[in-house]
Amino acid sequence: MKHYDWDKILQYMDDELLEEALAPAAGRKAKGGSGKRVYRTLLIAAIIASFMVTAAYAAGLLDFRALLLDETVEWDGQELSKISLTQPQAVPEETETAGIQENALKDADELEEKLAASKAAWAEWEDYRYNGIGLPEAFSFVKEKSCGLLVTENDDGSVTVEIIDNGESEFMTVSAEEFEQFEAWGERQSGGTYGDYDFNYKVQSQEDADKLEEIAAKYGLKLRKGHQLLWSSETTGMSGAGFITNQQLAEKTAEIGCAGNIFYETPVGFDKVYWYDEGTFCVSYYVDLPSSGERVTCYGYNSMYSTLSSGKEVINWERNLDAFTQRSHTAPDGTELSILSNGRDAYIYVYLENSFFAMHVHSEEGVTEEDMNYIADTLKYSLIGQG
C-alpha cells in the first residue's frame, strides 16, 4: 500500500495546475444537514489522487534514475515526475560510469546495500507512524484511497463529512468523538518536532524517538539531528544571530561535513546554508549566468548514504523528462558529474564516496550548456562528505 505526501505535492506542483485540479471543490458548501458551518477542509489536495500511477523507466531516461522516485501524477494529459534531491536512487547498471566517482564505484555493492537498508528502514518507520493510532472504522477508506473531505459541524454535535472523489460526492455522518479520533490520526501523519530530530522524521514523542532509534540501529543507519541554519547578512540586509557574510557562509562549509571550503570563489549571494550533525547539508546560493546575467538560485543538497532518509525531504516535479538532455562534465578537481537540462531547469548530480550530491537550477530566461558548466565548476566536489 502506498501513501502520498500531499503537502509536498501542493508545495512543488505548478500553481496553475493546482488551481485547475482543485477548482471543482473550491467554494463548495457542505450538504446533508443544517450544519452550523464548514469548519475544516481536509486532504483536499488528494482530489488528484486517482491520477497517481507508478512511473516506468523509459529508454532515454537512464541518467534520470538517480533522481527519479517511483511516483508520477497524471493530470489533463500531462505527466509530472517526482524528482528527489535528497536521496539517491539505486545505480542503474547501464549508467554505472555516469556521475559516479571511482571510490564510490569500487563499493557499488555496499552502496546498493545502504540504499536498500534506508528504503526498508523508512518503510518500517512509516508503517509504525501510519498505524500507531487507531483509525475509526468509518474513515477506513482513507487507507485505500485519497480524496477530498469537507466537514460540517451539526447542531446535535455530530459531524457530516462530504467525501469528494474524482469530482463525485457522497456524504456520511459520524459522532464528534469519531471525528476527533480521525483528526488525531491525521495529525499523527502530519509531522512533529520532538527532540533534536529533523522534522521530516515527524517524531512527536519519546515513544516515537525510541522507535526511530531502534529502527535506525537495526539497519545500521544514522539519523539527521542537530539542525542548524544560517542566512546571508549581505543578501537579506539583516544582522544578528543566524546571519553572517557570504564569505563566512562559504567558509562554513568546511565545518559541516566537508574537508574544506567547497567554493572556489565566494558566491555573489546566498539564500541559506543548513546542515545536520551527521554530514547532511544544503547550500543554496546565487550565480549570475554568463550568457544573460540572470541571477539564478543553485540549490545543492548532500545526502549521506548511511543516513535514514525518505528521499522526499526536498523534491521537484518535472513535466516532460524526454525534454532533458543528458551529458557528463568534468569539474576542475577531476570529479565527473552528470548534468540534465531542458533549457529552463537543470540538475547536476554525482555519487561520491560517502554521499550523494545533487543540485537544481531554474532559469526564467534560459540556461545554456556553458552556463551549466560554469555553475558546475563553482564547487570542489572532492571535499564533500570528507569531513
Salt bridges, closest charged atoms under 4 A:
ASP5 OD2 - LYS202 NZ 3.99
ASP14 OD2 - ARG319 NH2 3.45
ASP70 OD2 - LYS2 NZ 3.46
GLU71 OE1 - LYS82 NZ 3.01
GLU71 OE2 - LYS312 NZ 3.10
GLU94 OE1 - ARG65 NH1 3.70
GLU102 OE2 - LYS106 NZ 3.96
GLU110 OE2 - LYS114 NZ 3.25
GLU124 OE1 - LYS218 NZ 3.01
GLU162 OE2 - ARG28 NH1 3.13
ASP165 OD2 - LYS145 NZ 3.45
GLU183 OE2 - ARG40 NH1 2.22
ASP198 OD2 - ARG224 NE 2.67
ASP208 OD1 - ARG188 NH2 2.52
GLU213 OE2 - LYS225 NZ 2.67
GLU214 OE2 - LYS211 NZ 3.44
GLU255 OE1 - LYS252 NZ 3.05
ASP271 OD2 - LYS272 NZ 2.72
ASP288 OD1 - ARG295 NE 2.69
GLU313 OE2 - ARG224 NH2 2.98
ASP345 OD1 - HIS360 NE2 2.77
ASP345 OD1 - HIS362 ND1 3.06
GLU364 OE1 - ARG344 NH2 3.38
GLU364 OE2 - HIS362 NE2 2.74
GLU369 OE1 - ARG327 NE 3.88
ASP377 OD1 - HIS329 NE2 2.80
